[in-house]
Amino acid sequence: METSEFVIGQRWVSHSDTALGLGIVTDISGRRVTLGFPAADEERTYAIDNAPLSRIVYQQGEEIETFEGERYTVRAVETIDGVLMYHADDGENIQPISEVKLAGSVNFSAPHQRLFAGQFDRNGAFRLRVATLQHMDRLRASPAQGLIGARTQHLPHQLYIAHEVARRHAPRVLLADEVGLGKTIEAGLILHYQLQTGRARRALIVVPDSLIHQWLVEMLRRFNLRFSIVDQARYDDLKAEEDDVDALMNHIFGDDDAVNPFEADQLVLCSLDFLVRSEKARKDAFAAGWDLMVVDEAHHLAWSPEQASPEYEVVERLSEASQGLLLLTATPEQIGLASHFARLRLLDPARFHDLEAFRQEEQQYEVINQVVRRLQQSPETLSPEDQEALAGWLGDELPELLGRDDAYQSVIDALLDRHGTGRVLFRNTRAAIQGFPERQPLPEPLPCPALYDTERYGLEGLAPEQSVPEERWLAEDPRVAWLEKKLAGLRPAKVVVICARASTAMALEHYLQLRAGIRSAAFHEHLSLIERDRAAAYFADSEQGAQALICSEIGSEGRNFQFAHHLVLFDLPANPDLLEQRIGRLDRIGQTDAIRIHIPYLQGTSQEVQYRWFQEGLNAFAESCAVGVAVQEHVHGEWQLALDGDGSRMEPLVAATAAETARLKEMLHNGRDALIELNSCRTEEASALIADIEAEENAAGVRDYMLQAFDILGVDLEDHSEHADILKPGEQFQTGMVAELPEDGLTVTWDRQQALQREDMAFMSWEHPVVTGVMDSVTSAGLGKAALANLSVKALPPGTLLLEAVFAVHCPAPETLQLTRYLPVSPLRLVVDVNGRDLSKALPHDRLNELCSNIRRRTAQAIVPKIRAEVETMVDHAERLADPHLASLRERALDRVEEGFGPEIRRLEALRKVNPAIRDQEVDFLRDQLASARSSLEHASLALEGIRVIVTS
Ligand SMILES: Nc1ncnc2c1ncn2[C@@H]1O[C@H](COP(=O)(O)OP(=O)(O)OP(=O)(O)O)[C@@H](O)[C@H]1O
């Protein structure tokens, strides 16, 4: 329709501002036309000659809606004095409805409707839309999904665990890698995966006070996960926002509607100490409910059959309020086997319900491991006894397992699942991972001053300075002068000094700083979080920073100081796991040098006893010693006597310790540890996963895609350096389409290695929020849904019309079902002409992109109404051609759903017969998921996602 045919009462849309909705012509005077836009409550006047308006004419079969919200189907259209009268069907009667009565809001969701309404885009936008659908499709089906976006090195043991755990529904596991192997990273990967794939939305991280900031920073810089800290101050602030009326209502009617600060954000980080202290906060944290909870340094959760610690009780209660639970500790048995058992019970109460049974089970591990080894080495020659043992463990499931293609691996998997802690416990050791630097113990025996004559032995003797005035021990304890000299000698090397108590750390730091002129900082639990972070940053600063950081035991737990290579143990802890925690501050991933462990100890005191016990008995300085606590329990009497000063006990103690250490290590090596190791990192699977991730990173060309998007969305790109660019909103910037792009720009790198070195640059992977945000905006907005292009080729006569159509599978289903894994976007592209010929193969998308050019908007506006009937015919043809594909897509999806759920359900059912490790809830959940996935797939349909109408010339 020509724009000169404006008549009052007609309905038009503005294609330059689609948000205005359906306009109504209210005035025509001279060469100007005025429209009211009721949906936007606005009026606009245009020059008639070049008004950016398109006439809206609904066709037979389309749905219309009136101002009153009544809906009709159009049966016929007639024009009365230039204004349309729709013959509208309400399901019972057909009645005339004038277009004047139509509602002001329009939503042209179908691409051809957008085209007819003049809401079409340039070719590039259509290309972007198609590319977005294709990338989404590939990514959703990729095993690398959820693991691509982390700014981490690809370490097999971490990725293996993350992949194993993160795919589960509501995973509940103990991550128990040795100190510094990256449990935080593993937890981050799992969180990232679960959040990216919609398996989790609300997550809570609970850590000791001292680690709040480290976790906050680590989650943000490595995973782009923005956690909000809820501490006492924020909690009070949020509570105070509750207005007086709310407060009064809550007071009268109970607390139900009260503001819950834990509900203010989806990702919350808070300290365990805070929850233990505040009953109100605790209640709110329980009430908020979580999909996934992470508890770091979980060895502090002490439990015994007689009594649970307050920390344990808080986490126990919280663990009931959370679907998933990740407990992190490097030293799971630090405070004894009972507490270890109790933590496993938090993860799976049905499986770990009896401490005694748990103890007995551990005895079996060695036998199981022997059979597993024989299975791995030569499955064909398995003895009748082994076969019998297997039948005993696996029952009537064994024949089925042995009948599989990968029979022996299946049997091993089944054994690990059904017996032992296979499903809930993951532990990697330095020995299994390798490549860690050497640890060199450097003992410094020093004479014991008379000052400590009464404090030489017993536990007091380990930190005798506690019982004398500060001034005196600082002056007379030879460890102080030795430390001062050592630091001066090592300057400028960074040195971490750890001692048991905060008071010792404070006094030492004061002394070194003020009296010895050594740049140092103290780091302990009495500092506020900000002070602690400031101290750590001061120490980390390589140019102006402190040379020494004087830490207390608790203050330094979990911290990353691998940039330092010298550790001074100002005293020695009683517990071997605490020693490992201390050395672990430096002995971490990222440590590049040998670690020098300086051990000043006072001769003829319990410090000497402890030094020799660690060194000669446990060899705990040079190597990580996982059995230390168990050995200590075994030799406890001797150890106590030696510590109390009975010199005659020293040699027998060392000998007994060495023997027990060797025995336990051997036993664990053959038993429990071997089983856990088998489960914690399967190298082949890990390598395949890394290959998948790297293929996705290298081949898919996230940068190419984003350049295409930036061009359309008005983001300017400046070259920064190799692999790096600066992104800035340009003049044509489409606000709202690119989330998280700061006004003053963002420096980004596309390269993982560079991202690891340059933390100031954002790491643009397929899973960076800018990239996922653009993909979501493109698919959810109308961008590129309809385009008009010109094609000039000799083979086709001028004036020929073609339609390039892209369909995608739509399947309304709850996001937690994760149906996209089985039924990815599956974009289906077709090219048809007016006669319904399928030209999809003859005219591939890339070729058309090269050959097609844009048509000027005004020309296009004029063309569209003239080709409407042909376009509709071609859309019909395309839909007809697309239709048969739906059945096969659906079938394939159903097969995949069965493949995904079926074996897992069968496995869990079999498992439950021999082992209660499987929660009923888990099996029922999977069954429900399978049923609901099946029924959702019944409703899958192919929706037209975009069209490009091509006119030849
Ligand atoms: N894949 C990785 N890429 C880069 N850095 C890593 C990776 N894994 C771990 N690191 C770094 O190694 C150090 C140790 O990691 P992390 O803090 O996760 O270990 P942890 O096992 O939780 O330690 P702890 O037992 O002390 O709590 C950290 O500085 C971490 O940033």
Ligand as a Chemical Component Dictionary entry (heavy atoms), coordinates in Angstrom:
data_LIG
# 
_chem_comp.id                   LIG 
_chem_comp.type                 NON-POLYMER 
_chem_comp.pdbx_formal_charge   0 
_chem_comp.three_letter_code    LIG 
# 
loop_
_chem_comp_atom.comp_id 
_chem_comp_atom.atom_id 
_chem_comp_atom.alt_atom_id 
_chem_comp_atom.type_symbol 
_chem_comp_atom.charge 
_chem_comp_atom.model_Cartn_x 
_chem_comp_atom.model_Cartn_y 
_chem_comp_atom.model_Cartn_z 
_chem_comp_atom.pdbx_ordinal 
LIG N1  N1  N 0 43.568 -25.300 36.937 1  
LIG C1  C1  C 0 44.219 -24.309 37.525 2  
LIG N2  N2  N 0 44.655 -23.278 36.789 3  
LIG C2  C2  C 0 45.299 -22.257 37.374 4  
LIG N3  N3  N 0 45.555 -22.169 38.700 5  
LIG C3  C3  C 0 45.149 -23.164 39.480 6  
LIG C4  C4  C 0 44.461 -24.280 38.933 7  
LIG N4  N4  N 0 44.178 -25.113 39.934 8  
LIG C5  C5  C 0 44.643 -24.556 41.056 9  
LIG N5  N5  N 0 45.245 -23.387 40.785 10 
LIG C6  C6  C 0 45.842 -22.507 41.762 11 
LIG O1  O1  O 0 46.510 -23.339 42.692 12 
LIG C7  C7  C 0 46.290 -22.888 44.000 13 
LIG C8  C8  C 0 45.642 -23.963 44.824 14 
LIG O2  O2  O 0 44.321 -24.150 44.417 15 
LIG P1  P1  P 0 43.131 -24.224 45.461 16 
LIG O3  O3  O 0 43.163 -23.069 46.382 17 
LIG O4  O4  O 0 41.900 -24.495 44.689 18 
LIG O5  O5  O 0 43.609 -25.530 46.221 19 
LIG P2  P2  P 0 42.932 -26.250 47.416 20 
LIG O6  O6  O 0 43.055 -27.696 47.116 21 
LIG O7  O7  O 0 41.550 -25.711 47.638 22 
LIG O8  O8  O 0 43.887 -25.837 48.575 23 
LIG P3  P3  P 0 43.698 -25.985 50.178 24 
LIG O9  O9  O 0 43.799 -27.447 50.460 25 
LIG O10 O10 O 0 44.808 -25.193 50.706 26 
LIG O11 O11 O 0 42.358 -25.407 50.520 27 
LIG C9  C9  C 0 45.458 -21.629 43.893 28 
LIG O12 O12 O 0 46.331 -20.520 43.837 29 
LIG C10 C10 C 0 44.777 -21.793 42.575 30 
LIG O13 O13 O 0 44.432 -20.569 42.045 31 
# 
loop_
_chem_comp_bond.comp_id 
_chem_comp_bond.atom_id_1 
_chem_comp_bond.atom_id_2 
_chem_comp_bond.value_order 
_chem_comp_bond.pdbx_ordinal 
LIG N1  C1  SING 1  
LIG C1  N2  SING 2  
LIG C1  C4  DOUB 3  
LIG N2  C2  DOUB 4  
LIG C2  N3  SING 5  
LIG N3  C3  DOUB 6  
LIG C3  C4  SING 7  
LIG C3  N5  SING 8  
LIG C4  N4  SING 9  
LIG N4  C5  DOUB 10 
LIG C5  N5  SING 11 
LIG N5  C6  SING 12 
LIG C6  O1  SING 13 
LIG C6  C10 SING 14 
LIG O1  C7  SING 15 
LIG C7  C8  SING 16 
LIG C7  C9  SING 17 
LIG C8  O2  SING 18 
LIG O2  P1  SING 19 
LIG P1  O3  DOUB 20 
LIG P1  O4  SING 21 
LIG P1  O5  SING 22 
LIG O5  P2  SING 23 
LIG P2  O6  DOUB 24 
LIG P2  O7  SING 25 
LIG P2  O8  SING 26 
LIG O8  P3  SING 27 
LIG P3  O9  DOUB 28 
LIG P3  O10 SING 29 
LIG P3  O11 SING 30 
LIG C9  O12 SING 31 
LIG C9  C10 SING 32 
LIG C10 O13 SING 33 
# 
